[in-house]
Amino acid sequence: MNDGSERIEVEILGEVYRLRTDDRDSLNKSVKKVDETMKEIQKNTRSFAGSRVAVLAALKIAEELFQLKKDYDELLELLDENK
């Protein structure tokens, strides 16, 4: 299948994953964010259970996403008020 995507190997918390992507740079940024977040949580909680660390990392990243969305929505409201 040649749909423009490529298969690459990435490492997250010592585990290697083979992923397919059509945007290597974006995927690498995502992998870096997830890996850094998981390492930070593992260090702060002293937990080595991969699934627990993964869930806590997902929650932290989701919280950041929702905060950014809230900030973005508030900015749009301010811009609409100033028209």
HELIX and SHEET records of a PDB file:
HELIX    1   1 ARG A   24  THR A   45  1                                  22    
HELIX    2   2 GLY A   50  GLU A   81  1                                  32    
SHEET    1   A 2 GLU A   6  ILE A  12  0                                        
SHEET    2   A 2 GLU A  15  THR A  21 -1                                        
END                                                                             
